[in-house]
């Protein structure tokens, strides 16, 4: 029978997800930043589409799935 490898003490410790951010305010700022990024991303996708780039080409350039591009364009 194979023995289970010993787990390092660091891996055994369960970390509290809230410890990744120093405060509630900080995580709220991160979420707001992500929201602004996403809004800008969607606008860029719409501009690319309006200028004739295909969904597949936009997806490839942005490293997103075609489904993400379709959702941004309201075609999903």
C-alpha positions as CSV (number, residue, x, y, z in Angstrom):
1,X,0.0,0.0,0.0
2,X,1.2,3.5,-0.9
3,X,1.8,5.9,2.0
4,X,0.2,9.3,1.9
5,X,2.9,12.0,1.6
6,X,3.4,14.2,4.6
7,X,1.8,17.6,4.1
8,X,3.8,20.6,4.9
9,X,2.7,22.6,7.9
10,X,1.9,25.6,5.6
11,X,-0.5,23.5,3.5
12,X,-2.2,22.2,6.6
13,X,-3.1,25.6,7.9
14,X,-6.5,26.8,6.8
15,X,-6.3,30.5,5.8
16,X,-9.2,32.8,6.3
17,X,-10.1,34.4,2.9
18,X,-10.7,37.7,4.7
19,X,-7.0,37.8,5.6
20,X,-6.0,38.3,2.0
21,X,-7.3,41.9,2.2
22,X,-6.4,44.2,5.0
23,X,-9.8,45.6,5.3
24,X,-13.4,45.5,4.0
25,X,-12.7,48.9,2.4
26,X,-9.8,47.5,0.4
27,X,-11.8,44.6,-1.0
28,X,-14.6,47.0,-1.9
29,X,-12.1,49.1,-3.8
30,X,-10.8,46.0,-5.6
31,X,-14.4,45.0,-6.6
32,X,-15.1,48.6,-7.9
33,X,-11.8,48.5,-9.9
34,X,-12.9,45.2,-11.5
35,X,-16.3,46.7,-12.3
36,X,-14.6,49.7,-14.1
37,X,-12.3,47.3,-15.9
38,X,-15.2,45.2,-17.1
39,X,-17.2,48.2,-18.3
40,X,-14.1,49.4,-20.3
41,X,-13.6,45.9,-21.7
42,X,-17.1,45.7,-23.0
43,X,-16.9,49.1,-24.6
44,X,-13.7,48.0,-26.4
45,X,-15.4,44.8,-27.6
46,X,-18.4,46.9,-29.0
47,X,-16.0,49.3,-30.8
48,X,-14.1,46.4,-32.3
49,X,-17.3,44.8,-33.5
50,X,-18.5,48.1,-35.0
51,X,-15.3,48.3,-36.9
52,X,-15.8,44.9,-38.5
53,X,-13.7,42.6,-36.4
54,X,-15.2,39.1,-36.0
55,X,-16.2,37.7,-32.7
56,X,-13.6,35.0,-33.1
57,X,-10.9,37.5,-33.9
58,X,-11.8,39.7,-30.9
59,X,-11.8,36.7,-28.6
60,X,-8.4,35.6,-29.8
61,X,-6.8,39.0,-29.4
62,X,-8.3,39.5,-25.9
63,X,-7.8,36.0,-24.8
64,X,-11.4,35.6,-23.9
65,X,-13.9,32.9,-25.0
66,X,-16.2,33.7,-27.9
67,X,-19.1,33.3,-25.4
68,X,-17.7,36.2,-23.4
69,X,-17.5,38.3,-26.5
70,X,-21.1,37.4,-27.5
71,X,-22.3,38.2,-24.0
72,X,-20.6,41.6,-24.1
73,X,-22.3,42.3,-27.5
74,X,-25.7,41.1,-26.1
75,X,-25.8,38.2,-28.5
76,X,-25.6,35.3,-26.1
